[in-house]
Amino acid sequence: MEPCGCPNTNEKSRAAIENETGTSNPVVVYIDRILQQSVSSCSSDGTIFKVPEPLRSINPEAYTPSAISIGPFHSDRKDLRANSLKPMYLQHFLHLSHLSVNRIVETVQSLEQRARCCYTESIEMSSDKFVQLLVLDACFVVMHLICLMYPKLDTPKGANLWQSWNEIFHDLMLLENQLPFFLLQSLYHLFAPSLPLLKDESFIQIVHRYFSEQNNPELFLIDVKLLSADNVNHFVDLVRIRKTEILFDEMFIKHIVWPPSATELHECGVIFKREKEIKFDDQGGYLLLPSINIDDSFEKRVRNIIAYEQYHSEFELWNKVRNLALIMTSLVQSDQDVKLLIEAGIIENELGSIKGVTQLFNNLFKHTYVGINYYHSDCQKMKDYCKRRHHRWMTSLRRNYFSTPWLSASTIAAILLLALTLTQTIVAVLTEFKKSS
């Protein structure tokens, strides 16, 4: 009986193996092949991967394309209706660029091995099939973005430019639905010279404009001037790149502090104000927060960024989106917290349900590690602010006795009446004391 899992070798193959490895032992040969495969494998450098099951199980829809498959992970799905647009967009790409199919295929073939290495899982496709997939998907993405950003261009024949646009938009932000950025850029460089209107715009600028159409663009995108295509792995990576790298104190890692709930802060007199950056003013009692539009796509975008950072990115490179989401997760512990933030204009609720927003933030970081809190010092200030009892007392006094003009007038009148009564009592006591003496 042959060893379990080892290849079956006949006498002829044994001789060939012995020439290569110096042994005819099939177990040695099998293990040697495994070692060779592990050395030649490039999966450790991959930046595109399937979301691990613990994260996926919380909300599978957040990681699954609903309209179109891009890349190999969902390429076998027949139910994605926008996949039928790919041949039309490829034809349009060829028509506008005056390029031959052969030129495009040769370009993609030259990048095939590098593209395979961008996926952490082994792509079980032949070279021909994988290149075919890359050509169709990459030409679709490039052509789709150009047509949307330049509406005056002719649209692909037989294709409705706005068909499933919103769903495609969100599918292009899914971690499992990515193509390497260098591949897209290479095809754009082939295409761009054929259209004079593209001469002053790089591919990364077009991508930046495309994703600026989403809600919360100031949250998910940085200044395009700070972007370098050489440092972008794919679209999910693009929206999580921070403006600057932050050096963190070791204390920030060992002792992570998060803010109290919005209700607790409110009870201590903290006022929520809309600003672009998170900051806590402990002198005036103001918590500055960016406005967040919570719609159906918000959770998808944040979840895919969280998955990408948790399972790939370097520990130090935490971005604004994740940190803001963590702050919001701490602030939102109940429906009352959501109501307070809506009233302050911090949360714009397009879900319709307050409970839905509460559940979103309560579940957002399940099965994830927290990492570094970029706003550690501000959170510590909030904690310290709430520990000072006089803030709570003063807030209670203001809300119970000075919350409206009429209540303020009544309170002042009562205080004056009490003062007059007390004065009269003191005068009466002093008068009686003088008489008795």
N, C-alpha and C positions, 0 to 999 in steps of 0.2 A: 504493500500500500504506500502511495506517495505521501509525503508529509502534508498536513493540512494547510491549504492556501498556497502551496508551492507549485511552480509550473511543472508540467509533465514533460520530461525530456527523453528523447530517444537517443540511440547511440551516435547518430550523426550530429545532433545538436550538442551533445555532450562534448564532442571533440572541439566544436567551435567555441563553446563556453570555456573549455579548458585553456584554449589559446588566449582568450581575452582576460580571464581572471586568474589563471594558474591553478585552477582546481576544477574537478568535475562534480564536486559535492553540490547537489541542487539546493540545499539549505543555504550554503554560503553564497551561491549565485543569486538566490532570491533576495537575501538580505543586502547583498551588494547593489542590486538593482534599486531597492528601496532607498538606500543611501544616495545613489546617484540621482534619483528623482528628487530627493529632498534638497540636494545641493543645487540642482537646476531649477527648482521651483522658485517663483518670484512672488508668491502669495503674501509673504510677510510685508511687502512694500505696498500692498493694495490699499486703495482708499475708497473703493466701492464694494459694499458687502450687503448681505442680507441681514435684516434686523433680527437680533437674537429673540428667541421665543418668549422669555420673560417680559420683554418690553412689548412685543407684538401682541401678546395675549390681552393686554389691557385695552387696546383699541386697534384691531387689525386693519380697519379701514384707513387709519392715519398713515399707513405705510404701503398701501396697495393701490396701484393705478386704476382709475375708473373709466378712462377713455382711450388711452394709448400706451403701448409698451415701448420703452426706449432702453436699448441694451439687452443683454441675454437673459436676465433673471425671469422676466415675464413674457418672453418672446413666443412661448407656446400657447398663450391664451388666445382663443378664437372669439371671445365675446367682446373684445375691445373694438368698438365700431370705428374709431378714428384711425385704426391701423390701415384701413382701406385708402386713406389719403396719401400714404407714403409713395406709391408709384407715381401718382399725379405730381407730387412735389419734386420727385427726382426728375421727371420729365421737364418740369418747369425750370429746375436748376440747370439742366443741360441746355435748354432753349435760350435762357438769358445769358449764360456764361459762354456759349459756343464751344464748350468742352466736349470731348468724346467720352464715352463710357470707359474706354480703355484707360484714359488719363486718370480718371477718378479712381478706378479700381487699382491701378498701379500705385497711386498715392497711398491709398488705404492699406494695400498689401505691405508697403514699406513700413507701416506703423503697426502692423498686426501684433507682433510679439510684444511690443511696448504696451499696446492696448490691453492685451491679455493680462499683463502684469499689474494692471490697475484694479483687477477684480481679485478679491481674496479667495474666492472659491474657484476651483478648477472649472474651466469652461469646456464642457463635454460636447464640443462641436468640431467638425472638420475645419481645416483652414478655409476652404472655399465657402462653407456655410457661414462661418463667422465673419469673413470679409463681406459677404453679401449682406448680412445683417447690419454691419457697421456702415456700409454705403447707403442703404435705404434709410436707416435711422438718423445718421449724421446729416445727410442731405435734407431730410425732412426738417430737422431742428434748425439748421442754418437758414433754409428757405422760409420757414414759418416765421422766424424772428424778423428777417429782412422785410417780408411782405407786410407784416403788422406794423413795423416801424416806418415803412415807406408805403403808405396806402395808395399812392399814385402809380405804383408799379402794377403791371398786369398780374392778375391772380392766376393760379394754376387752373387749366381747363377742367371743368367738371367738378371743381372743389369750391365749396362755400368757405371763404376765408374765416368767417366767424363761427363755422360749425364746431361745436364743442369747445369753443375758445377758452371759456372759463375752466372747464375740466382739464383741458390740455395744459393750461397755465399752471394749475396746481400739481398735475402729474409730473411736470418737469422739475418740481421741487422735492420729489420723493427720493430718498437715498438709494432705494433699489432700482430706480429708473433713470440711471445716469450713464452718460458717455464721458470719456476723458476729455477735458477741456482742450488739450493740445490737438486732439483729432478734429474737433469742431473748428478750431482756429485754422488748422491747415487747409481744410476745405474752404473756409471763408477766404483765405489768401489766394486760393485758386480762382474763386468766384469774383472777388472784389474788382480786379482790373477791368472787367467787362462793363462795369457800371460806374460812370464818372461821379454819380452822386455819393458813392461810397469812399471816394478817395481821401476824405478828411475824417473818416470815422473808423476806428478800430473795432474789431469784433467784441472786445470786452466793453466798449462804450455802448454798442447796440444791446448787448445782454443787460447792461446796467439800466438802460432806458426801458427795456422790456419789463424787468422786474420792478421798476419804479411805478408801474401801473397798479401794483398790489396795494392793499391797505397797509398802513404802518411803514411806508417806505423809509422814513427817517430812522426807524428802529432796525430794519432788516438790511439796509444798505449803507455803505460808507461812501465818502467822496470818491468819485471815479478817478480823480487825479492821484489818489493814494494807492490805486490798484495796479498790480503788475500781473500780466497774464502768465508769466513764468511761475508765479506762486499760487496759482489757482488750480485745484485738482478737478473740480466739477462745479455744477451750479449750487449744490448744497454748501460746498466749501466757500463759494463766493459770498454768500450772505452771512457767514459767521466769522469772516475775517475782521479783526478789530483794527482800529486806527493805529494804536500803538501797543507795544508790548509793555506789560506792567511787571515790575519787580515786587514780589510779595515778601513781607516779613514772615519769618518762620512761625511766629505766633499765629498768623492768619490761618495757617494750615492746622496747627495743633488745637486751637481753640476757636472754632467758628461760631460767630454770633449772628443771629437773625433777628429781625425786628418783631415787636409785639404785633398783635392783630390790629386791624384798622379801628375796631370798636374800642379796644383798650387805649389806643393813642387818642381817639376822639374824646374819651372820658377824661383824659389828662389835659385836654385843651389844645391838642395838636390840630392845626388847620392844614388841609390838603390843598396843594396848588399845582396847576399844570405848568410844567417846564420841560425842556428837552432832556435834561440830565437829572439823575437822582441825587438829591442832597437834602440833609436835615439841618435846619437852622435852630439850634437849641436855645438861642437867645430870644428869638421871636416866636418859637414854637411852630415853625412851618416845615412841612414835609413836601418837598418838590418831587413830582413824579411825571414822567412822560405820559401822554394820553395813549391808551391802547384800544384799538378797535377789535372787539371780540366777535369774529364771524366764524362760519363753518371751516374756513381754511386756516385760521390762526393756530389751532391745535395741531394740524398736520405739519405746518412749517416748523413750529417749535419742537415737536416730537422728533422730527427727522434730524434737526440740528442736534438735539440732545443725544440721539442714538449715534450720530457721526462722531461727536466729541467724546462720548464715553468710551467708544470702542476703537477709536483711531487716534484722535488728536493728542498732541503733547499736553502734559498735565498743566503747564503754565499758561497755555493759550486759551483762556476762557473768554467768551465774547459777551457783548452787551445784551444780546437777546436772552441767553441762558441766565445771566445774572439778574436781569429784570424779572424774568419768569420766576426765579427763586425768591426774590423779594416779594413778588405778588403772591406767591404760594404761602409765604409767612403772613402777609397782611390779610389774606382771605382765608378765614377759618370757618365762617358761617355766612348765611344769607344776609345778615345785618351788615357784615363787612362789605359785601358787594353793593348793597344799597347806599352806604356812605360814600363809596368810591364813585358810584354812578352820579350821585348828587353833586359831588365835587368836580365832575367832568373828567375824572381820570379814566374811567371805564366807559366806553361806548358799546352798549350791549346790543348786538345784532342777532343774538341767539333767541332773544325774546323771553327766555326763562332765566330768572335770577338764580334759581337752583342749579340750572345747567352750567352757569359760570362758576358757581361754587364748586360743583363736582369736577369741572375741568381742572381747576387749580389744585384741588385736593388730590387728584389722581395723576397729575402731570409728571411727578418725579418718583413714582413707585418703581421699584426694582432698578433704581439708579443710585450712583454715589454722588454726593453733593460737591465735593471738591473745594475750591477756593471761593470765598466771598469777596468780590472786588469792592463791595461797599461796606466792608467790615467796620471801619471807623464811624460811618454814619449810623450803622445799626447799633453800635455800642452807645452812641450818643442818645439814641431813642430809648434804649433800655434804661440808661441812667436817668433820663428825663422822667420816665414813668415811675421810677423808684422814689422820686421826690414827692412827698405827700401833699405839699402845699399846692402843687399844680392841680391835683385832683380836687382839693378843697376849693380852690379859686374857681375852677371850672364848674363845680357843683353850685357854688354861690351865684355865679353869673347866670347859669341856666335856670336856676330855681327862682331867682329874684330880680334879674335884670335882662331877661331874654327878649322882652318887648317894651316899647315906650310906656304902655299903660302899666305893665308890671313894675317897671322901674319907678314910675311916678308913685305907684301905690307903696312900693318898698321905701322910697325916700320919705313919703308922707308918714308912714308907720314909724320910721326911725325918728323923724322930727317930733311926732306925737309922743313917742317914748322918751325922747330927750326932754321935752317940755314937762311931761308928767314927773320925770325923775327930778328935774329942776325944782318944780313946785313942792315935791315931797321933801327935798333937801332944805328948801327955804322954810317950809312949815316946821320941820324938826329943829332947825336953828332958832326960829322964833320962839318955840315952846321952851327951848333950852335957856334962852336969854330971860324969859319970863320967870322961870323957876329959879334962876340964879339971882 
